[in-house]
Amino acid sequence: MSDAPLLALEGVSKIYRRGLLDRTPAFRLDVDFRIDEPAIVGVMGPNGAGKTTLFEMIAGSNTPTQGRVMVAGHDMQQVRYRERDRLAIHYHQSYQVRRFSRTRPNFMLEPAGSAYPVVHLFDEPQFNTQDGYIGFMLDFFRRLRDERRLVFVCLHPTARLHLELLREICERFFFVGGGSVRPFADFGTIVADADVRRYLGALAD
Amino acid sequence: MALFEAHQLHLRFGDRVVLEDVSLAFEAGRLSGIMGPNGAGKTTCFNVLTGRYRPDRGRVMFDGADITGRSPQAIARLGIARSFQLMNLFDEFTVFENVAIALPQTRRRGADPIGQAYGDATVVEEAHELLDTVGLGARADHIAKALPYGERRALEIAVALASRPKLLFLDEPTAGLGSDGRARLAELVRRLKGQVTLVVIEHDMEFLFSLADTISVIHWGQVIARGSPDELRTNPWVKNSNLGKLA
């Protein structure tokens, strides 16, 4: 693999407009960050704020309106559809890779150059305390990181357990809300933020 | 080399990755467990191992031979038997007949195999021996469909054993069983241990923790953890779950 950062979102915006005639934006998400080193990153934010849109853009199944998503030096939109999951894989609850809207023939696109995904996006994984699988899931996230992968865990905390899990497993955080994605260096700073506290409500106390 | 090995299996259905880089090894004479939450890919994995699906990449090896992509029938002939989540028995036949008809010497017969089975002393003896093994010795003359659920499961295992497999796969054997049935089945599986190589796919952690020599945990179509029950039990989340308190 090259010296390129594991993941870089360069001036990325996603805009959904009300309709073909009414071009007023109904949804807008602006995001710009880069991550050079392996990590486990927690993602929080209200429903509808764009957490899944963010994951889809990283996985290459949703095309940014502007900007580029670079995974290990590859522009995701330039990678062959069937090889995008060799760079970034999106797990929706148990397993799933989203359907790609194919706009260009594969021969115009590049190979992924990776056998096992570099970025792993866990979208609302089901954590059930009853059966003990959580421990294996957390260890798996750590193993991926130790094998130099980048792991995202997206949760919409509805119980104190979810916050405890994020605190235990994640080294850094993003808060998706108000049309942007804000980075936080650690658990302490994200739960101290006024917007995040409002979002968490009673869980913040 | 283990009796059965899977190397880096990969399988997609359309745009869904259902198995991602799965490697497994089942040692002869041991009981290997595969467990994972519902929808994790256990049954898909099972279907690749037993030949129902061909993996996109990766190899399946049995007894030193590459069996990747061979038909389920060809794999069965090599000495691999499987029992299913949904049972397939001859409902109108007796318990004895279900086992007798599955014995290799009966299967080779043409017309009226059952009629001949009653007249063949070795068939009668072997069938009863198998029924004793699974604890159904006293039920030989019952009609299969009249058996309670747990005993049907035991009968199905006897039918799978009738082919004298080198390796027996059990897919979710506790599915649909209550706690009594589960305990009886655990007892049966414990008796089989050492007599035949066993691979048990199971959602129920407690069942496998009490029986398996090694366990692979599958989730998101991948092996997310593996080890002996004692090793896996040291995980703090397993310890703190209801299961850990029982163990």
Interface residues (C-beta under 8 A of the other chain):
Chain A: R82 D85 I89 Y91 Q93 S94 Y95 Q96 V97 R98 R99 F100 Y116 P117 Q126 N128 T129 Q130 D131 G132 Y133 I134 G135 F136 M137 L138 D139 F140
Chain B: G14 D15 R16 V17 V18 E20 D21 G36 P37 G39 A40 G41 M205 V217 H219 W220 G221 Q222 I224 A225 L232 N235 P236 W237 V238 N240 S241 N242 L243 G244
